[in-house]
Amino acid sequence: MELAEPIRTAIVGNAGITTNLPSYLGSFTVFTRRPVPADALYPMIVISSGLQMGEADGLTDQRPMHVRDVIVYGSNEEAVNYRLVETLAESVKDLFHRLWRSITVPGWKVVEIVASGPAPAPTDDEQIVGRMVELAITLAKENV
């Protein structure tokens, strides 16, 4: 099942986040794959592909558990940019943490979303700052 697009849809639909993002090709700098386009501006948000998956089963349903990272990157040249990255990462966490209705996954019921972080994210150099929010998402589907 595809989770990156529903996560992206929720982020792009949140004006508190998008008002702080530059536009890119008619949308915002929210990407669902790497590498991101070289001409994309900061700050940007990158949603990881599947990191890990677990399974739990109910009496009459299956419950896959997925983990995705949502990373906010920005310029580290000025303190205001650094603080904006931290603010955006906190907003991402607040958008999803314990708010299972924040995303819709076709064919599945979202049972739980637990957001953790933000934590420092890896970057290529000291001119870029990153903050990572980890989303643990549990889905459910009735056994057929």
C-alpha positions in Angstrom: 0.0 0.0 0.0 1.1 3.5 -0.8 1.6 5.8 2.3 3.8 8.5 0.9 1.0 10.1 -1.1 -1.6 10.2 1.7 1.1 11.7 4.0 2.0 14.3 1.3 -1.7 15.1 0.8 -2.2 15.8 4.5 0.9 18.1 4.6 0.0 20.0 1.5 -3.5 20.5 2.8 -2.2 22.1 6.0 -2.0 25.9 5.5 0.1 26.3 8.7 2.8 24.3 7.0 2.5 25.3 3.4 2.5 29.1 4.1 6.2 28.6 5.1 7.1 26.5 2.0 8.1 27.9 -1.4 6.2 26.9 -4.5 7.6 24.3 -6.9 6.0 23.4 -10.3 2.5 24.5 -9.2 2.6 22.9 -5.7 4.9 23.1 -2.7 8.4 21.7 -1.9 7.0 18.4 -0.4 8.6 15.4 -2.1 7.9 11.7 -1.9 11.2 10.4 -3.4 14.9 11.0 -3.5 16.8 12.6 -4.9 14.7 15.8 -4.9 14.9 18.0 -7.9 18.2 20.1 -8.0 16.2 23.3 -8.5 13.9 22.9 -5.5 14.2 25.6 -2.9 14.5 25.4 0.9 12.7 24.8 3.1 11.5 21.5 1.8 9.9 18.3 3.2 10.9 14.8 2.1 8.8 11.8 2.8 10.7 8.5 2.9 9.7 5.3 1.2 9.0 2.4 3.5 11.6 2.0 6.2 10.3 -1.0 8.0 7.1 -3.0 8.3 5.7 -5.2 11.0 2.6 -7.3 11.3 -0.1 -7.7 13.9 -3.3 -9.7 13.5 -6.7 -9.2 15.0 -9.4 -11.8 15.3 -10.9 -10.9 12.0 -8.4 -8.5 10.4 -4.8 -8.0 9.4 -2.9 -5.0 10.8 0.3 -4.1 9.0 2.5 -1.5 10.8 4.6 0.9 8.7 7.3 3.4 9.6 8.0 6.5 7.5 10.3 9.4 8.1 9.2 12.9 7.2 12.2 15.2 7.1 12.2 18.9 6.9 15.4 20.4 5.4 16.4 24.1 5.3 19.2 26.5 5.0 21.5 26.8 8.0 22.9 30.2 7.0 20.8 32.3 9.3 19.2 31.5 12.7 15.8 32.4 11.4 16.0 29.6 8.8 17.2 27.1 11.4 14.2 28.0 13.7 11.8 27.7 10.7 13.0 24.1 10.1 12.4 23.3 13.8 8.9 24.9 13.7 7.9 23.1 10.5 9.0 19.8 12.0 7.0 20.4 15.1 4.0 21.3 12.9 4.4 18.0 11.0 4.5 16.1 14.3 1.4 17.9 15.5 -0.4 17.2 12.2 -0.1 13.4 12.6 0.5 12.4 16.3 -2.4 10.3 17.5 -4.6 11.8 14.8 -5.4 8.7 12.7 -8.0 10.6 10.7 -5.2 12.9 9.3 -4.7 10.4 6.4 -6.8 8.2 4.2 -5.3 5.0 2.7 -7.6 3.5 0.0 -8.7 0.0 1.0 -7.5 0.3 4.6 -8.6 1.7 7.9 -6.0 3.8 9.7 -6.0 2.5 13.2 -3.2 4.6 14.8 -0.5 7.1 14.0 2.3 7.7 16.5 4.7 10.5 15.6 8.1 10.8 17.4 10.7 13.5 17.1 11.6 15.8 15.7 15.2 14.6 15.8 18.3 15.8 13.9 18.4 14.4 10.4 21.4 13.6 8.3 22.5 16.3 5.9 25.3 16.5 3.2 27.0 19.6 4.7 26.8 22.1 7.5 24.9 24.7 5.4 21.8 22.5 5.5 19.8 21.6 8.6 17.4 18.8 8.9 14.8 17.6 11.4 13.1 14.2 11.2 9.7 13.1 12.4 9.1 9.4 12.4 5.5 8.2 11.8 4.5 4.7 13.0 1.3 3.9 11.2 -1.0 0.9 11.9 -3.6 0.0 9.3 -6.3 -2.6 9.4 -8.3 -4.5 6.8 -11.0 -7.2 7.4 -9.9 -10.7 6.4 -11.8 -11.9 3.4 
